[in-house]
Amino acid sequence: MAIEPTSFECLEAATRPKVLRYLSRFVGPTEAEDLAQEVFLKVHQGLSRFRGEAKLSTWVFQVATHAALDRLKSPSYRASRALLPEAMLEGADIHAGPDHGQEPMKAEMCHCIRDLVDDLPLNDRTIIYLSELKELRIGAVAEILGISAGSAKIRLHRARRRLRAQMEQDCRILLDEQAELQCDRKEAP
């Protein structure tokens, strides 16, 4: 399947913002820019071999997932993360919304859960990002990860169970006056 250069440009323009947000969840916003360049280079180089068995955007996210996982596993990335102060590692990926005096609590809840997800094993973290944060259907998640839909369901179930156990261990989850979840971190013993 030959793709015209203008088609690639359209594909990149349409998917780049989503890919950047997605990669930021794995490696942070600064590193995501560089990684996105690599992803779209791989996409451009591989377009001629794209068989059309999945949606083109699903294939792009598959390339992005593999690139992010490779980066997270690389010794150079781990070493660079160890040298940075904690404040620099913080992402500004908390969802904006109307402020009714609840934003600081929502921000803390998002931060708390994000930290717990980030502490999960890489496979669990990946499937939660794809399913819960990117809100992809299980079939698309399976395609991106190169596994069957049944395997994806099992992995997601196990990842959710681990996250729930971690939340029960580390947090007190409360409902506020508006019936929204609030997280109160338990003190370390």
HUZI-V42068 format. One record per residue. N is the residue number from 0. SS is DSSP state (H for helix, E for strand, L for the rest). PHI is phi as a letter, one per 30 degrees, with the letter a starting at -180 (NA if undefined). PSI is psi in whole degrees, -180 to 180 (NA if undefined). Layout:
BEGIN
N_SS_PHI_PSI, N_SS_PHI_PSI
END
This chain:
BEGIN
0_L_NA_109, 1_L_d_132, 2_L_c_130, 3_L_d_151, 4_H_e_-38, 5_H_d_-32, 6_H_d_-40, 7_H_d_-43, 8_H_d_-40, 9_H_d_-43, 10_H_d_-47, 11_H_d_-45, 12_H_d_-38, 13_H_d_-33, 14_H_c_-18, 15_H_e_-49, 16_H_e_-41, 17_H_d_-41, 18_H_d_-41, 19_H_d_-46, 20_H_d_-42, 21_H_d_-49, 22_H_d_-33, 23_H_d_-32, 24_H_d_-30, 25_H_d_-49, 26_H_b_2, 27_L_i_160, 28_H_d_-38, 29_H_d_-49, 30_H_d_-29, 31_H_d_-35, 32_H_e_-50, 33_H_d_-43, 34_H_d_-36, 35_H_d_-38, 36_H_e_-46, 37_H_d_-42, 38_H_d_-49, 39_H_d_-25, 40_H_d_-45, 41_H_d_-39, 42_H_d_-47, 43_H_d_-44, 44_H_d_-30, 45_H_c_-4, 46_H_e_-35, 47_H_d_-22, 48_H_c_-2, 49_L_d_122, 50_L_c_-10, 51_L_i_19, 52_L_d_-16, 53_L_b_172, 54_L_d_148, 55_H_d_-40, 56_H_d_-35, 57_H_d_-42, 58_H_d_-41, 59_H_d_-43, 60_H_d_-30, 61_H_d_-45, 62_H_d_-43, 63_H_d_-41, 64_H_d_-47, 65_H_d_-39, 66_H_d_-42, 67_H_d_-43, 68_H_d_-41, 69_H_d_-41, 70_H_d_-43, 71_H_d_-31, 72_H_d_-15, 73_L_d_137, 74_H_d_-36, 75_H_d_-37, 76_H_d_-45, 77_H_d_-41, 78_H_d_-41, 79_H_d_-36, 80_H_d_-34, 81_H_d_-24, 82_H_d_-16, 83_L_d_142, 84_L_d_152, 85_H_e_-39, 86_H_d_-31, 87_H_d_-21, 88_H_d_-14, 89_L_d_133, 90_L_c_153, 91_L_c_53, 92_L_c_26, 93_L_d_132, 94_L_d_133, 95_L_d_149, 96_L_a_-180, 97_L_d_139, 98_L_c_114, 99_L_c_38, 100_L_i_2, 101_L_c_-9, 102_H_e_-44, 103_H_d_-39, 104_H_d_-42, 105_H_d_-41, 106_H_d_-42, 107_H_d_-39, 108_H_d_-47, 109_H_d_-43, 110_H_d_-44, 111_H_d_-50, 112_H_d_-41, 113_H_e_-42, 114_H_d_-42, 115_H_d_-41, 116_H_d_-42, 117_H_d_-24, 118_L_d_-9, 119_L_d_158, 120_L_e_153, 121_H_e_-44, 122_H_d_-41, 123_H_d_-46, 124_H_e_-43, 125_H_d_-47, 126_H_d_-32, 127_H_d_-42, 128_H_e_-47, 129_H_d_-46, 130_H_d_-50, 131_H_d_-44, 132_H_d_-37, 133_L_d_-12, 134_L_h_41, 135_L_d_148, 136_L_d_157, 137_H_d_-34, 138_H_d_-43, 139_H_d_-39, 140_H_d_-45, 141_H_d_-43, 142_H_d_-44, 143_H_d_-41, 144_H_d_-10, 145_L_i_36, 146_L_b_171, 147_L_d_160, 148_H_d_-38, 149_H_d_-43, 150_H_d_-39, 151_H_d_-41, 152_H_d_-42, 153_H_d_-46, 154_H_d_-43, 155_H_d_-42, 156_H_e_-46, 157_H_d_-40, 158_H_d_-43, 159_H_d_-41, 160_H_d_-44, 161_H_d_-42, 162_H_d_-44, 163_H_d_-44, 164_H_d_-41, 165_H_d_-40, 166_H_d_-42, 167_H_d_-34, 168_H_d_-40, 169_H_c_-17, 170_E_b_155, 171_E_c_116, 172_E_c_125, 173_E_b_158, 174_E_c_133, 175_L_d_-171, 176_L_d_-27, 177_L_c_13, 178_L_i_32, 179_L_c_147, 180_E_d_141, 181_E_b_146, 182_E_c_130, 183_E_b_111, 184_E_d_135, 185_L_d_147, 186_L_d_142, 187_L_d_138, 188_L_d_NA
END
